[in-house]
Amino acid sequence: MSINWFPGHMHKARKEIAKTMDEIDVVIEVLDARLPQSSENPLVDSLRKGKPVIKLLNKSDLADPDVTAQWLDFFNAMDGMQALALDTDNRKLIKRLPELCKQLVPSRVAQGRPVRAMIMGIPNVGKSTLINALVGRRIAKVGNTPAVTRHQQRFMMQGMALSDTPGILWPKIADRDSGYRLAASGAIRDTAIELEDIALFTASFMLESYPQRLMERYRLTTLADIGDELLDQIGRKRGCLRPGGIVDRHKASEILLMELRSGKLGRITFETVAEWDEKRRQAALEEAERLAALDEQQQDPT
């Protein structure tokens, strides 16, 4: 199943961001630490026009700390980029952000002018919560569902002009795994996806990567081999039964995804740097093969 969610307000937001980017000095991109690459919007790189960027791996308290450390090394090795792991309860680190932004544009600071920073990221990744923590009061709308912020907002603080933007995805999510991971994390509205399909993907991932967490959370003595059997196990344990003792997989799916998103399944990360290195290597090989075939066709059109 292909997963894409790009409602009209996201298209409008992208156009507004492109218009105002010339007036921005630093981009703060908020990622989900559980899926750092899948939550990295490819539109951000094109929209920021080479402006320095701080990558914040938010919700790091929900992510596998060892894998998060690998992702920080990956991002920090890139020019013009800084990466930090963050959870929005870490007030001390949040308060450092204005100074980090100023360090990236010293000429602006030397002129005595406020640093203009724009917070960007996918839906439901914690941008508005971050702004409220930075400013020290609730001024940006917060919700645990995507697409709460619909318009750009600007706030003045600590020598900074801080712009909040609506969460935007991109029109076509090419990588299948990324689509499922975004849906599982809550970045895509549940009404826009097949919930059981996403839960089956999540169940299979957890069986492969974090089986012990499942055993502990659902008090299982034996573990299913495949995702749909795991949903049946969860459904029976939690009383999600229809007449005749048939498991209501929709309710079991809701339980699994809710407990994943809230951290009740423990600190998990959906993807590794090594996995994405391999994806990029395979993509480069396929592109090279495509170009070679095209070149051969052009040389011998018969």
N, C-alpha and C positions, 0 to 999 in steps of 0.2 A: 504494500500500500504506500502510495506517495503522500507525504504529509507537507502541506503548504497552507499558510494562513497569512494573508496580506490584505486586510480590510482597507477601505478607502482612506481612513484617517492616517494610516501608516504611509501611504503614497503622498498624502498632503504634507505630513511631517518631514519626509525625506526632502521634498522640494523646499520647505522652509529652512531646514538645516543647511542645505546647499547655498541658499541665499545669504545666510548670516555667517557662514564659516570664515569669510574674509575678515570679520571683526573679532575672531577668536584667536587667542594665543596658545592655549593648551587644551588638549582633549583628554578627558578622564573617561576611559571606557570601562564600564562595570561588566565583568564576566561572572558566570556561575562557576565556582571552584570545583564543582562536581563534573562539569563538562566544559573545560576552558576553551577548547578548540571549537566545539560545536556551538558554543554561545558567543563566539567571536564573529560579529556581523561583518561580512566582507565589504559591505557598503561603507563601513566606517573608514577604512583605509582610503577609499576613493574620495570620500567626502571631506576628510580632514586635510587633504592637499599638502601632505608632508609636515604638518604641524606636529610638535612633540606630543607624545601620548603617555599617559600613566595607565597601565592595565591593573585594575583592582579585581583580584580573585575573591569575590564576595561569597558569603555563606561558607567560608572555609571551616567553620565549626561543624558543618555537615559533611565535609569532604575527608577523604583518606589523607592524613597529613604527609605520609611518605610520598604519595603521588603528587600532592600539591607542591612539595619542595622541588620535584623534577620539573613541573611546569614553570615554576618561578625561574629556575635556571635557564629554561628554554627561552622565555620571553626576555629576560634580562641580558641575554647574549646578543640581542638585536640593537642596532643603532637607533638612537632617538626614542628609546623606549625604556620605561621603568615599570617593574611589576611588584605588587605587594599582595600578600594574602590578608584578607580582611573579614571580620564579622562585625556587624553594626553595633555590637555591644562593646567593642574595643575602642572606647572613647579616646584613649591616649594616642593610638595610631591615627584615628580619624582627624584629630586636631593637628597632626603633622602635615596633612595634605596641602593646606595653603602654602606652607613653606616649601614643600616639594615642587609645587607648581611654579613658585617664584624662582626657584633654582634653575628651572628649565628655560626661563626667559629673562636672564639678568638685565638685558638692555631695557626692558620695559620697567623693571624695578628701579634701575638707575635714573630713569626719567621721572620717577615719582608718580607713575601712573598705575592704576589698578590692573592686576593681571586678569585677563578675561578667559575664563575656563568654561568649557561646555561638558556636561555629563551626558554620556551616550551609552546605549546598551539595548539588549533585547528586552521584551516585556517581562515583568515579574522577577527581575533580577536584583531589585533592592535599591534602585536609583533614588527614589523619593525618600526612602528611609535614611539613606546616606545624607541627603541634603538636610533633613531635619536634625540629624546628629551633628552635622557641621555647624549649622546655624544656632543650634541649641534650643530650638522650639519647633513646634509642629506648624510648618507653613506650607509643606507640599503634601498633596493627597497621597495616602498610603493604602494599599489593599493587597490581599493575598491571591488576587486573580490578575491576569494580564490585562493591559490596556486601561489602567486607572488614569494615568496622565495622558491627556489628549492634545495639549497645546504647550508651546514653549513658555517657560517661566524664568524670570531673572531675579536674583537676590544679591544684595551687596553685603560683604562681610570680610573682615580682616584683610583689607587691601585687595580684595578680589571681587570681580563681578562674575557670579556663578549662574550659568544657564542650565536649567533642567529641560530635557526633551522627552517627548513621548517614546515609549519603547517601540522599536521598529525591528521587524524581521526583514527578510529579503524575499523577492517574488518567487524564487524557485530554490528549494533546499535540495541540492543535487545529491548529497550523501545520504543514503537511506538510514544509516545508523544515527546520523545527526538528527534527522527528523524525529525518529523515535525517542531519542534522548531528550530533545527539547520538549516533546509532548509529555514524557514521563516526569520531567522536572517541574512542569506547570507553566512553561513559557508560552504554550499554545492553549487556547480555551478548550476545556473539556467538551464543550458543545460542538467543536469543530473537528473532533476526532472520534474514532471508534475506540471507546474506552477499553473494551476487552482486548482488542488487538494490542494496545499499548501495554496493558497489564501482562499479556503473554510475553511480550518482548522483555519487560522488566523481570518477570519471573524467570525466564531463561537466563538472563544476565546474572541475576542473583544466585541461581543454582550453580553457575559456572564460576563466579568470582567471589561470592560471599556466602557459601552454603551454611556455615556455622551460625551466621546472623539469623538465618531463617529458622534453624533448629531452635535457637534460644528464644526468639520473639514469639513463635507460634507453638512452642513447647512440643516439638515433634520428636518422636523416638526414631523414626525412619524418614527419609527424605525422598520425594518424588524424583523421577528421572527427567521428566519433561515439564514444560511450563503449564500446560492445561491441567496436568495431574496435581501440580502444586496449588493452583487456584482451587481445585476441589478440596485439597487438604485444608487450606485456609478457610474455605467456606464451611466445612464441617466443624472446624475448631471454633469458629465464631458464630455458628448457628445460622448461617445464610442458606436456609433450606426452604424449598418449595414443597407443596403437598407430595407425598410419596417419597420424601427424603432426597429429592433431586437438588443438587447444589445450585444456588442462584449465583452464577459466575459474574454477573454484573455487580452484585453487591460485594462479592469477594474481590473483584477488580478494584472497586472503590476503596476497600480497606487497604489493599496492598499499596496502591498509589498514594493514598493519604499518609500512610505510615512511612513510606519512602520519603515523601516531601517534607514531613515534619521531623525527620531524623530518628524516628523510633526504631528503624532498622539498623541504626548505627552510622558511623561515618564511612560513606562509600563514594567512590569516584568512578564514573562510567567509562573513562577513556585515559589512555596513557600517551606519553610523548612517543614511545616506541611504536605504538599502533599507528599514530598519525604519520610518523616518518615512513612507515611501510606503505601507507595509503598514498603519500606523495610520490614515493618511488614508483609504485605501480602506475600512478597517473602519468608520470613522466615517460615511462616505458610505452604506455599505450599511445601517448601523444606522438612520441618518436616513430612508432610503427605506423600511425595514421599518416604522418607527414611523408614517411618513406614510401608508403603505398601511393599517396597522391603524386609524389614526384615521379614514381615509376609509371603511373598512368599517363602523366603529361608527356613523358618521353616516348611512350609507346601507346598512343591513343587507340590502336587497334586491339 
